[in-house]
Amino acid sequence: MWTAILLLVGATTAWLIWTQWVSTPRLQMPHITFEGDNSHSRYMTEVETLIRRGYYQYTKHGLPFSLYNISDSKRPQVILPFKYLEEVKTAPQSQLSFPVFNERMVVLPAAAGPLQTNEATHMVKIDLNRALNSLIEPMQKQCVAAFEKQMPECAEWTSVHPYQVLLYVVACISARVLTGPEMCDNEKWIGLVIRAPMVLLSASSNVKATYHPWFRWLAKYFNQPTKTARQLHQEAAELLRPCWKARLAALDSGAPEPRPQYEDGVQWLIEEYRSGGKELSLEQLCQDQLFLTIAFVHTTAVTSLSLMLDLIDHQKSLVAIREEISRVQQANNGIWTRSALGSLWVMDSFMKESQRVHTLGQVTLRRVVVDGWTFKDGLRLPAGMQISFPSEQLNLDPEVHHDADSFDARRWLRKREQIDPNKFHFGSVTNESINFGAGTHACPGRFFAQEELKLMLVHLVTNYEFKHVTEGTRRPPDARHDVSIVPDMSIPLLFRRIVN
């Protein structure tokens, strides 16, 4: 008996060693590391130096390179040159997959992470974008109400931590669009929306750090962050249940009188699933809503904070934006529509330049190779590899953007005036501007984010003056965590209400 046990242990150990070392992919490309200290922690804070080195040494010469991948120590991540952009952006998700990247690297199902579904993606891409014209009015009302609820009087200069205010405002606007009028004023739901990304992402990070992939199924029984995440799902279900039941009942009532018309994510998801011959369960509604929350809320709040910090540093632009808002507002009788927001070219150009200089990620078009992929020039990537493109370095490349080190608030305005008025706006994607991705799989929610940010900026710059607590202070350095970049979310600012 003991002999059999020892043989089993030995065989298992040998197999583990083989899967860890022998099966580790061997890539035919340069692999960049730090000199000296090459620790995991250093990659968390200094990987930008390696990506920049690889960009100028390899990317600009059309060559891929690889780096240590903190999300998957067994497989390096591959940074691709832009000659592969067309192939990646048109590749099917079944081969080069963003949902699989999310599942394996970001929101683990074993840690109660919500998965991206085709229905939720299609809902945003088609239903939400199609409804934006009629959603601007309720979005603006929600925006104004949320600011009024969170901001102090500010009759004199008052210290405020803006990120918390902006996060609340984004959560309220997003709730109006994604969960409808029943939920957007529900403080319990807004609170859940605000804390959900931190709870769910923290659980995934903890499980990745604690459990081997084979044993992650145990997390729901023994891992406290995962238990907290599962509890969050239950809370979300209880809060969404009345709305979900009422919408289904209205659809199935068969009443002859006209049914209420809803334009929000709950209704669209129910109809999206039914169009595919499926019923949207309460559990699936929670999964989709939590996934969309992770995708939308904190990213938009961080972007709005970044815009505010850049506006403080560029006062002439702030004056020009205020003048433009006044002009467009008068031309539209004080009513904001999507067309009126689209007329804010100066603001839009400033937003896009802020995104170029202070992007939120060092790489984009992140994908996982599903079954192995061979590019047209013969480059072969094995299954399981994570790929991306170096978007931050592209943004700051002087051969791509003239005077790239300077913040030129009218850079994109000039391009629209001189080249094409329908390109170069904040939500547009080109081969030179890939912050939102590229091709058919570019971020489907970018137009919603664009209008949401404009509504927030309109309210902020027309109702408040704002500045740093200490005179002469400029924007503090952004924080870097792996390939993510965020402004200082703890920074206080001084606000004073503008008296009209």
C-alpha angles and dihedrals in degrees: 000000000000089000090056092048092049091049090050092049091047093049092047092049091049091049092050091051091049094050091046098047115010095044094046105118117256109214125201096224140080116286115210123209137167119265112245109348105046096167128150090246092057091056088054093061110018107036089113090075091057094046090049091049091048092047095058096034099044117359095059089051093052096256129130122225136188136226138188109279113220090197094055115021091184094062127041120226118246122224108203129208117239095255085082095051096097093051094047097045092051097040116112117255087237088070107028103025134192093182090055089049089054092047096049102033109026120019109023115204088218088063093049090263113165114240127225111251130199089236094056092045092049091046092057095040096049114014100036096043092046091052097047093100092061094037097061093083097052090040090055093048090051091047094052094044093049093050092048090050095050106034122082119231093269094194084151129023105300130186113238133170096228099194093067091049093047092047091054092048093049091047091053095047092045091048090054091054101036102037103019138230093313093065109028094083095039104111092199090057093045090051091050092049090052096050099035099085093051093047095046097042092045090053091051092048091048094050092048090052095044108036135052108235090252092059102040090104086074092064095085089060102041111015113093097202088052091050088051090051092050089050088053089056089053092050090050091050093053092048094047096042099088093048093045093049093046093050093049091047091051092050093048099040096095088209114163094223118088112278120230112273114228126190105191142098097268093057094042093050093050090051093042093055093044091052086060093049095258135114119231107236121206089246092054092047088055091048093051095044093049092048091051090047091056090047098047118024111056094033092055093044092051091048092052091051090050090052092051092051091050091048090056089053093048107048095166089059090049090055091047092049092050090051091049092050091051092049095048092043092054092047089054098043092250093299119126116216130162089260091053092049088049089058091064094095095155092052092044092052091050091050093051093047090050088052091050096050097035104031119172096228138040092213136028141183087057112187141164119225104236106193104000124288134219119198121217092259091055101261105149123204119189124228116282097030118138115223134185144153125247099248098166093055090046089053091053099040110120090206089060101036120032112241088001095179092062126082101234106184093191097045094107094037089060091049091053091047096044105031116018128341091206095058135059096043122136097268097042123108126207135161088266095046114045102152089121093040124252143265127008092334097053114132104294093202096057095102092052089049090048094055093041092053092048092052090050093048092047090056095043101047095042095047104034145039111212135185143156119287090241117051114244094024117140131201109301119234116280120249119245125208114175102308095336122103125195135169120244101287093188096059117120121216133194117244131190123182116240111234110216 
